[in-house]
Amino acid sequence: MTALATAPAESRARQAAGPLLLGVRHHGPGSARGVAAALDAARPDAVLIEGPAEADALAALAADPEMRPPVALLAHAVDDPGRAAFWPFAAFSPEWTALRWALARDVPVRFVDLPAAHTLAADPTWGDGEDEADGSAPVDPLAALARAAGREDPEQWWEDVVEHRGDTDPLAPFEALAEAMTALRERYGHGGRPRDLVREAHMRLKLRAARKEFGDAVAVVCGAWHVPALARRTTATADRALLKGLPKAKAELTWVPWTHRRLARRSGYGAGIESPGWYGHLFAAPDRPVERWMTKVAGLLREADHPVSSAHVIEAVRLAETLAALRGRPRPGLAETTDAVRAVLCEGSDVPLALVRDRLVVGDDLGEVPATAPAVPLQRDLDRLRRSLRLKPEAEERELDLDLRGDTDAARSRLLHRLRLLGVDWGLPAAGRTGTGTFRESWRLRWQPELHVRIAEAGVWGTTVEAAATARAESLALTAAGLAEITGLAERCLLGGLTDALPAVLGALADRAALDTDAAHLADALPALARALRYGDVRGTDTAALADVATGLAERIRVGLPPACAGLDADAADRMRERLDAVHTAIALLPDPAPADDPAALASRWAGALRRLAGGERVPGVIRGRAVRLLLDEGRLPDDETARLMGLALSPGTPPADAAAWIDGFVGGPGGGLLLVHDERLLALLDGWLTAVPAEAFTDVLPLLRRTFGAYEPGVRRALGELVARGPEAAGPGSAARVPGFAAALDEERADGVLPLLALVLGPEVPA
């Protein structure tokens, strides 16, 4: 009690009446400043804070120099890590202010809310541990008080009466708020949330224990909605009765980084707030906040190449103050500053204003937690790996381009792939630099707080990232639903460098492939294996066993695909054409000791299957046309034979719909338009068929033709149009030379002229 001897007389009198109950709005900068002022005035012997009771053991970490908010207490059930709850704290959270105040003065601090062990075990319909004293209960206290004051916007009302308020008596706002909440609870009861009664009973029990230990010199920082319940006189027996029989789970707690963007959602402890960046600014800049805010906005817009001058800033400040005066507000709030920014700094445009809202009003601040905070072993291993690989978690999405020829980038790639296998999507593959090489890889990285829960869940598979990913892959191999799923898993194992998992995965793959006789399933499975073999080359992985499985799969597809293509309807034929393309690409990637033109080579045997498809009477036109095109592209079909097959497909006896499907298979997709531009015979055949289609059939084939030719590049369509406009006489030797940009034959001397430039761009391995 000696600490109160030097306190103001009025504060000492209030303290004598009982504990100091400081009702706050979670994540409110005005409440945070008010709590600091009230604690400075009262100087209690102990501070009690709304939060899970088990967090007492973690409180001291808040004083660690490496702890930087926003952060959150994370609780998860040991037996079910996916069952978790968060209690976030920002720098402007009153609870965080009270915690730091107590630790800085060696004042004992306790968390008094219902233990996380009960919260995690409770039925979700009963409650998930949230407390939203600022308005998420069935009764919205802020809305009710704002309506009583004749205001429509609860947020603006709260800003005016609390956030922008300056009191000489630091306890006055809390007394007024407690009186208002008492009146609301007398009218509405506990707000319709049964869990509030249980939580408040636990808080009262913790308060009684603190008073027994420290006397009445105790301060309680909690949601304002709970203040009347804590001030109400009840018996310990009655409170214990409310807690009797609550379900309980074994829980573990730790600190984890949080983000401002996550504070802007209604999740975890406290209500989501719409403008955490703005609230953080108000807390950090209590003097001249509007001027400082406009300066920050101007800096952001200048970085985005918007012309903003000092004069703009001055006029924006003046407009914000004028708007506040016209609206009867004590000082400009977010609405006034936003209107001023739009009108002056953004010149009336909402496009740059959206940038301001995203980067400043909300923001991407990501907190930091000291390495000494408790963590599951898997989390510790991940932290060790990311530090060694210089991968820093960031709340803002960023692109990461990797060159897999370097050891560091290759290790980064393996880590990100392993995490994805564990369900921890820190990074997602992205389209990166153009090129067909396998040594480049691009990712989009963004760290989200929920990933800590995913890591806790993945901890059941192992204590290190590699061991956990290996165990997870082996488990997935046993439970995979189909052949394509297992081949995809094999690809992911190679990408993640999980060589210890490959035997189990390949064993399951061989067993499933041996039992699966569906050519379509086999065709779906092969591309992933071919890609995995290609990745293995650049990553230095031993893929011999995988190559054997892939080659065997390709042989079975070669034999089984032609009969599987007979008698398909239009939709099934389109899907089979996609499989045909994928298998053709995959076979080109498979290792084969024999030369490609050797009849014993896999590529040659595959070409035989394509020929059977090209001439199959019961094979749909779209597949026959695609088989002809693939053979032509590979140089395995002479031009004359190609023209003969096209002539047969477009003969008068062929139904127009079948002919249109053949055309779609032959010239649809990349390169089809250029093929017609350079081969006038094929174009003439196509033009002759199209002009001969009867009018009654033309409307039926037009949508398919439109889909085929509409996918061509504008320049290709223009060249085709010029050729067709010249009529039949345009066909023949040299006719294409009259089309700008195209010659009748390849000019090798001109083509060689580009080689020095290619050598400069791609490297010395390209012959100049």
KACORRA-V220249 format. One record per backbone hydrogen bond with DSSP energy under -0.5 kcal/mol. NH is the residue of the N-H (numbers start at 1). CO is the residue of the C=O. If there is no record, write none. Layout:
BEGIN
nh=NH co=CO
nh=NH co=CO
END
This chain:
BEGIN
nh=4 co=1
nh=5 co=2
nh=7 co=4
nh=12 co=8
nh=13 co=9
nh=14 co=10
nh=15 co=11
nh=16 co=12
nh=17 co=13
nh=17 co=14
nh=18 co=15
nh=20 co=218
nh=21 co=19
nh=22 co=20
nh=22 co=220
nh=23 co=21
nh=24 co=222
nh=26 co=24
nh=28 co=25
nh=29 co=27
nh=32 co=28
nh=33 co=29
nh=34 co=30
nh=35 co=31
nh=36 co=32
nh=37 co=33
nh=38 co=34
nh=39 co=35
nh=40 co=36
nh=41 co=37
nh=42 co=38
nh=43 co=39
nh=45 co=217
nh=46 co=217
nh=47 co=108
nh=48 co=219
nh=49 co=110
nh=50 co=221
nh=53 co=113
nh=55 co=52
nh=56 co=53
nh=57 co=54
nh=58 co=55
nh=59 co=55
nh=59 co=56
nh=61 co=58
nh=62 co=59
nh=63 co=60
nh=64 co=61
nh=67 co=64
nh=68 co=66
nh=68 co=368
nh=70 co=89
nh=71 co=89
nh=72 co=256
nh=73 co=87
nh=74 co=72
nh=74 co=254
nh=75 co=73
nh=75 co=85
nh=76 co=252
nh=77 co=80
nh=77 co=83
nh=78 co=250
nh=83 co=80
nh=84 co=82
nh=85 co=75
nh=87 co=73
nh=89 co=71
nh=93 co=90
nh=97 co=93
nh=98 co=94
nh=99 co=95
nh=100 co=96
nh=101 co=97
nh=102 co=98
nh=103 co=99
nh=104 co=100
nh=105 co=101
nh=105 co=102
nh=106 co=103
nh=107 co=102
nh=108 co=45
nh=110 co=47
nh=112 co=49
nh=113 co=51
nh=118 co=115
nh=119 co=115
nh=120 co=116
nh=121 co=117
nh=122 co=118
nh=126 co=123
nh=127 co=123
nh=133 co=131
nh=135 co=132
nh=136 co=132
nh=137 co=132
nh=139 co=191
nh=140 co=138
nh=141 co=139
nh=144 co=140
nh=145 co=141
nh=146 co=142
nh=147 co=143
nh=148 co=144
nh=149 co=145
nh=150 co=147
nh=151 co=146
nh=154 co=152
nh=157 co=153
nh=158 co=154
nh=159 co=155
nh=160 co=156
nh=161 co=157
nh=162 co=158
nh=163 co=158
nh=164 co=159
nh=165 co=162
nh=170 co=168
nh=172 co=169
nh=173 co=169
nh=175 co=171
nh=176 co=172
nh=177 co=173
nh=178 co=174
nh=179 co=175
nh=180 co=176
nh=181 co=177
nh=182 co=178
nh=183 co=179
nh=184 co=180
nh=185 co=181
nh=186 co=182
nh=187 co=183
nh=188 co=184
nh=189 co=185
nh=191 co=188
nh=194 co=192
nh=196 co=193
nh=197 co=193
nh=197 co=194
nh=198 co=194
nh=199 co=195
nh=200 co=196
nh=201 co=197
nh=202 co=198
nh=203 co=199
nh=204 co=200
nh=205 co=201
nh=206 co=202
nh=207 co=203
nh=208 co=204
nh=209 co=205
nh=210 co=206
nh=211 co=207
nh=212 co=208
nh=213 co=209
nh=214 co=210
nh=215 co=211
nh=217 co=214
nh=218 co=216
nh=219 co=46
nh=220 co=20
nh=221 co=48
nh=222 co=22
nh=222 co=220
nh=224 co=24
nh=226 co=223
nh=227 co=223
nh=227 co=224
nh=230 co=226
nh=231 co=227
nh=232 co=228
nh=234 co=232
nh=239 co=235
nh=240 co=236
nh=241 co=237
nh=242 co=238
nh=243 co=239
nh=244 co=240
nh=246 co=243
nh=249 co=117
nh=252 co=76
nh=254 co=74
nh=256 co=72
nh=258 co=70
nh=260 co=365
nh=263 co=259
nh=264 co=260
nh=265 co=262
nh=267 co=265
nh=269 co=86
nh=270 co=131
nh=273 co=263
nh=277 co=361
nh=278 co=361
nh=279 co=275
nh=280 co=276
nh=281 co=277
nh=282 co=278
nh=283 co=279
nh=284 co=280
nh=285 co=281
nh=292 co=288
nh=293 co=289
nh=294 co=290
nh=295 co=291
nh=296 co=292
nh=297 co=293
nh=298 co=294
nh=299 co=295
nh=300 co=296
nh=301 co=297
nh=302 co=298
nh=303 co=299
nh=304 co=300
nh=305 co=302
nh=306 co=301
nh=308 co=306
nh=313 co=309
nh=314 co=310
nh=315 co=311
nh=316 co=312
nh=317 co=313
nh=318 co=314
nh=319 co=315
nh=320 co=316
nh=321 co=317
nh=322 co=318
nh=323 co=319
nh=324 co=320
nh=325 co=321
nh=326 co=322
nh=327 co=323
nh=328 co=325
nh=329 co=324
nh=337 co=333
nh=338 co=334
nh=339 co=335
nh=340 co=336
nh=341 co=337
nh=342 co=338
nh=343 co=339
nh=344 co=340
nh=345 co=340
nh=346 co=341
nh=348 co=342
nh=349 co=346
nh=353 co=349
nh=354 co=350
nh=355 co=351
nh=356 co=352
nh=357 co=353
nh=358 co=354
nh=359 co=355
nh=360 co=356
nh=361 co=356
nh=362 co=357
nh=363 co=358
nh=367 co=70
nh=367 co=258
nh=368 co=68
nh=373 co=370
nh=379 co=376
nh=380 co=376
nh=381 co=377
nh=382 co=378
nh=383 co=379
nh=384 co=380
nh=385 co=381
nh=386 co=382
nh=387 co=383
nh=388 co=384
nh=389 co=385
nh=390 co=387
nh=391 co=386
nh=392 co=390
nh=393 co=391
nh=398 co=445
nh=400 co=443
nh=402 co=441
nh=404 co=402
nh=404 co=439
nh=406 co=403
nh=410 co=406
nh=411 co=407
nh=412 co=408
nh=413 co=409
nh=414 co=410
nh=415 co=411
nh=416 co=412
nh=417 co=413
nh=418 co=414
nh=419 co=415
nh=420 co=416
nh=421 co=417
nh=422 co=418
nh=423 co=420
nh=424 co=419
nh=425 co=423
nh=426 co=424
nh=428 co=444
nh=430 co=442
nh=432 co=430
nh=441 co=402
nh=442 co=430
nh=443 co=400
nh=444 co=428
nh=445 co=398
nh=445 co=443
nh=446 co=426
nh=447 co=394
nh=448 co=446
nh=451 co=448
nh=452 co=449
nh=453 co=450
nh=454 co=450
nh=455 co=451
nh=456 co=452
nh=457 co=453
nh=458 co=454
nh=459 co=455
nh=460 co=457
nh=461 co=458
nh=462 co=459
nh=468 co=464
nh=469 co=465
nh=470 co=466
nh=471 co=467
nh=472 co=468
nh=473 co=469
nh=474 co=470
nh=475 co=471
nh=476 co=472
nh=477 co=473
nh=478 co=474
nh=479 co=475
nh=480 co=476
nh=486 co=482
nh=487 co=483
nh=488 co=484
nh=489 co=485
nh=490 co=486
nh=491 co=487
nh=492 co=488
nh=493 co=489
nh=494 co=490
nh=495 co=491
nh=496 co=492
nh=497 co=494
nh=498 co=493
nh=499 co=497
nh=501 co=498
nh=502 co=498
nh=503 co=499
nh=505 co=501
nh=506 co=502
nh=507 co=503
nh=508 co=504
nh=509 co=505
nh=510 co=506
nh=511 co=507
nh=512 co=508
nh=513 co=509
nh=514 co=510
nh=515 co=511
nh=516 co=512
nh=517 co=515
nh=519 co=517
nh=522 co=518
nh=523 co=519
nh=524 co=520
nh=525 co=521
nh=526 co=522
nh=527 co=523
nh=529 co=525
nh=530 co=526
nh=531 co=527
nh=532 co=528
nh=533 co=529
nh=534 co=530
nh=535 co=531
nh=536 co=532
nh=537 co=533
nh=538 co=534
nh=539 co=535
nh=540 co=536
nh=540 co=537
nh=541 co=536
nh=543 co=541
nh=547 co=543
nh=548 co=544
nh=549 co=545
nh=550 co=546
nh=551 co=547
nh=552 co=548
nh=553 co=549
nh=554 co=550
nh=555 co=551
nh=556 co=552
nh=557 co=553
nh=558 co=554
nh=559 co=555
nh=560 co=556
nh=561 co=557
nh=564 co=560
nh=565 co=561
nh=565 co=562
nh=566 co=563
nh=567 co=618
nh=568 co=565
nh=573 co=569
nh=574 co=570
nh=575 co=571
nh=576 co=572
nh=577 co=573
nh=578 co=574
nh=579 co=575
nh=580 co=576
nh=581 co=577
nh=582 co=578
nh=583 co=579
nh=584 co=580
nh=585 co=581
nh=586 co=582
nh=587 co=583
nh=588 co=584
nh=589 co=585
nh=589 co=586
nh=590 co=586
nh=590 co=587
nh=598 co=595
nh=601 co=598
nh=605 co=601
nh=606 co=602
nh=607 co=603
nh=608 co=604
nh=609 co=605
nh=610 co=606
nh=611 co=607
nh=612 co=608
nh=613 co=609
nh=614 co=610
nh=615 co=611
nh=616 co=612
nh=616 co=613
nh=619 co=616
nh=620 co=565
nh=623 co=620
nh=624 co=620
nh=625 co=621
nh=626 co=622
nh=627 co=623
nh=628 co=624
nh=629 co=625
nh=630 co=626
nh=631 co=627
nh=632 co=628
nh=633 co=629
nh=634 co=630
nh=635 co=632
nh=636 co=631
nh=637 co=631
nh=642 co=638
nh=643 co=639
nh=644 co=640
nh=645 co=641
nh=646 co=642
nh=647 co=643
nh=648 co=644
nh=649 co=645
nh=650 co=646
nh=651 co=648
nh=654 co=651
nh=659 co=655
nh=660 co=656
nh=661 co=657
nh=662 co=658
nh=663 co=659
nh=664 co=660
nh=665 co=661
nh=666 co=662
nh=667 co=663
nh=668 co=664
nh=672 co=669
nh=675 co=671
nh=676 co=672
nh=677 co=673
nh=678 co=674
nh=679 co=675
nh=680 co=678
nh=683 co=679
nh=684 co=680
nh=685 co=681
nh=686 co=682
nh=687 co=683
nh=688 co=684
nh=689 co=685
nh=690 co=686
nh=691 co=687
nh=692 co=688
nh=693 co=689
nh=693 co=690
nh=697 co=694
nh=698 co=694
nh=699 co=695
nh=700 co=697
nh=701 co=697
nh=702 co=698
nh=705 co=701
nh=706 co=702
nh=707 co=703
nh=708 co=704
nh=709 co=705
nh=710 co=706
nh=711 co=707
nh=711 co=708
nh=712 co=709
nh=717 co=713
nh=718 co=714
nh=719 co=715
nh=720 co=716
nh=721 co=717
nh=722 co=718
nh=723 co=719
nh=724 co=720
nh=725 co=721
nh=726 co=722
nh=726 co=723
nh=727 co=724
nh=730 co=727
nh=731 co=728
nh=735 co=732
nh=737 co=734
nh=738 co=735
nh=739 co=736
nh=740 co=738
nh=742 co=739
nh=748 co=746
nh=751 co=747
nh=752 co=748
nh=753 co=749
nh=753 co=750
nh=754 co=751
nh=755 co=752
nh=758 co=754
nh=759 co=755
nh=760 co=756
nh=761 co=757
nh=762 co=758
nh=763 co=759
nh=766 co=763
nh=767 co=765
END
